[in-house]
Amino acid sequence: MSNCFVAIAGNIGVGKSSLTALLSQRLNWQPLYEAAAENPYLADFYVDMRRWSFHSQIFFLTWRARHHREIVHSPHPVVQDRTIYEDAEVFARNLCEQGHMDRRDYATYVALYEVLSQLLPPPHLLVHLKASVPVLLQRIAWRGRDYERHISSSYLEQLNALYERWVATFTRCPVLTIDTDRLDFVRFTADTEAIVTRIQDRCAALLATGGS
């Protein structure tokens, strides 16, 4: 399945990286993971969002735009952990709405995002993973990242609401939404096998019809 580009979207802790790894292992797709560990502002951001939100978001926007462009030119199927779209339309928007990003900074960020997103061809398929806040908190605690210790349930709830609004109006490519409350992408089960097959079949059908 050449040139297939599948993007995995969803809230913090929902299972994006685990599903990316699973698709890579089972289908031999090239994985591209989120650059959270490479973001030099992220730990500071979770302690003082207003001080570091613009810096952190600009880092992610730059990193994802560069790698999105590389994906488009890849001769191999690629699965991407988090998209450039949700960075802007979920995370940056939430920071502005909650007063954690100055509106002037947000306007500058959005202007840059709009230029970049218009230049980048969209994925063939967006897989939107969703989960309830208690499940997200459990998964965040389980993976034990120090910089995520300050994430609150209210912050995750706000992001969940914005994800629902964003996905409802997203038209750049087809969207497949998967409720992950009862799914474990870390352990391979019959349920996850079915999800992998579903994504593979959906992508193949889209490529056969020109990606529409």
C-alpha positions in Angstrom: 0.0 0.0 0.0 2.3 2.7 -1.2 2.1 6.4 -0.3 -0.6 5.8 2.4 -0.6 8.6 5.0 -2.6 7.9 8.2 -2.6 10.4 11.0 -3.5 9.6 14.6 -5.2 12.4 16.5 -6.5 12.6 20.1 -6.1 13.9 23.6 -3.1 13.4 25.9 -2.9 9.8 27.1 -5.5 8.5 24.7 -3.2 5.9 23.1 -1.8 7.6 19.9 1.7 6.4 20.3 0.6 2.9 21.2 -1.6 2.7 18.1 1.1 4.2 15.9 3.5 1.5 17.1 0.9 -1.2 16.6 0.2 -0.2 13.0 3.9 0.0 12.3 4.5 -3.4 13.7 1.5 -5.2 12.1 1.5 -3.5 8.7 5.1 -2.5 8.3 4.2 1.1 8.0 6.8 3.8 8.8 6.0 5.4 12.2 6.5 9.1 13.0 6.1 9.8 16.7 5.3 13.0 18.5 8.3 15.1 19.5 7.3 15.7 23.1 10.7 14.6 24.5 12.4 17.0 22.1 10.4 20.0 23.1 12.7 22.1 25.3 9.7 24.1 26.6 7.3 21.4 27.6 8.3 20.8 31.2 8.2 24.6 31.8 4.9 24.9 30.0 3.1 22.5 32.3 4.3 24.5 35.3 3.6 28.0 33.9 1.4 27.7 30.8 1.0 31.5 30.2 4.7 32.1 30.2 5.7 29.2 27.9 2.6 28.4 25.8 3.6 30.4 22.7 7.1 29.0 22.7 5.9 25.4 23.1 3.3 25.7 20.4 5.7 27.3 17.9 8.1 24.4 18.5 5.4 21.8 17.8 4.1 23.7 14.8 7.6 23.9 13.2 8.4 20.3 14.0 5.2 18.9 12.6 5.2 21.1 9.5 8.7 19.8 8.6 7.8 16.2 9.2 4.4 16.5 7.5 6.2 17.6 4.4 8.6 14.6 4.6 5.7 12.3 4.9 4.0 13.6 1.8 7.1 12.7 -0.2 7.7 9.3 1.4 7.5 6.3 -1.0 6.3 4.2 2.0 3.1 4.0 4.0 3.4 6.3 7.0 1.5 6.6 10.3 1.8 9.9 12.2 1.4 10.3 16.0 -0.6 13.6 16.3 -1.2 16.2 13.6 -0.4 19.8 12.8 -4.2 20.5 12.7 -5.0 19.6 16.3 -2.0 21.5 17.6 -3.6 24.7 16.3 -7.3 24.0 16.4 -7.4 22.2 19.7 -4.3 23.0 21.9 -3.5 26.5 20.9 -7.1 27.5 20.8 -7.7 26.1 24.3 -4.7 28.0 25.6 -6.1 31.2 24.2 -9.6 30.6 25.4 -8.4 29.7 28.9 -6.2 32.8 29.1 -2.9 30.9 29.0 -1.8 32.4 25.7 -1.9 36.2 24.9 -4.4 36.9 22.1 -1.7 38.8 20.2 0.6 35.8 20.3 -2.3 33.5 19.4 -3.2 35.7 16.3 0.5 35.4 15.2 0.5 31.7 15.7 -2.8 31.2 13.8 -1.6 33.3 10.9 1.5 31.1 10.6 -0.5 27.9 11.0 -3.0 28.9 8.2 -0.1 29.5 5.7 1.6 26.2 6.5 -1.6 24.1 6.5 -2.6 25.4 3.1 0.7 24.4 1.7 0.6 20.8 3.1 -1.4 18.1 1.4 -3.7 16.4 4.0 -3.4 12.8 5.1 -5.5 10.1 3.4 -7.2 9.2 6.7 -7.4 10.9 10.1 -8.0 8.4 13.0 -9.5 10.2 15.9 -9.0 8.4 19.2 -11.3 9.5 22.1 -11.5 8.5 25.8 -13.2 9.7 28.9 -11.2 11.9 31.3 -10.8 9.2 34.1 -9.3 6.8 31.5 -7.0 9.5 30.2 -5.8 10.3 33.8 -5.2 6.6 34.4 -3.1 6.2 31.3 -1.1 9.4 32.0 -0.3 8.2 35.5 0.6 4.7 34.2 3.3 6.0 31.8 4.8 8.2 34.5 6.2 11.2 32.6 7.4 13.8 35.1 6.3 16.8 33.0 2.7 15.5 32.9 2.2 15.3 36.7 0.6 18.7 36.7 -2.1 18.0 34.1 -5.5 18.5 35.6 -8.8 16.8 34.9 -10.4 20.1 34.0 -7.6 20.7 31.4 -8.3 17.3 29.8 -12.0 17.9 29.9 -11.6 21.2 28.0 -9.4 19.5 25.4 -12.0 16.7 25.0 -14.7 19.3 24.3 -12.5 21.0 21.7 -11.6 17.7 20.0 -15.3 17.0 19.5 -15.9 20.5 18.0 -12.9 20.2 15.8 -13.6 16.7 14.4 -17.2 17.7 13.7 -16.1 20.4 11.3 -12.9 18.8 9.9 -13.1 18.4 6.2 -9.5 18.1 5.0 -9.8 14.3 4.8 -12.0 11.4 5.9 -12.2 10.8 9.7 -12.5 7.5 11.5 -13.4 8.0 15.2 -12.6 5.2 17.7 -13.7 5.1 21.4 -10.7 3.7 23.3 -12.1 3.5 26.8 -12.2 -0.3 26.6 -9.3 -0.7 24.2 -5.7 -1.4 25.1 -3.3 -0.8 22.2 -0.3 -1.8 24.3 -1.5 -5.5 24.4 -2.5 -7.0 21.1 -6.1 -8.4 21.4 -8.9 -9.4 19.1 -10.3 -5.9 19.5 -7.1 -4.2 18.5 -6.6 -6.7 15.6 -10.0 -5.6 14.3 -9.1 -1.9 14.6 -5.9 -2.4 12.6 -7.7 -4.3 9.9 -10.4 -1.6 9.8 -7.8 1.2 9.4 -5.9 -0.8 6.7 -9.1 -1.6 4.8 -10.3 2.0 5.0 -7.0 3.4 3.7 -6.9 0.9 0.9 -10.4 1.9 -0.2 -9.5 5.6 -0.1 -6.4 5.1 -2.2 -8.4 3.0 -4.7 -10.9 5.9 -5.1 -8.3 8.6 -5.3 -8.4 9.5 -1.5 -11.8 11.0 -1.5 
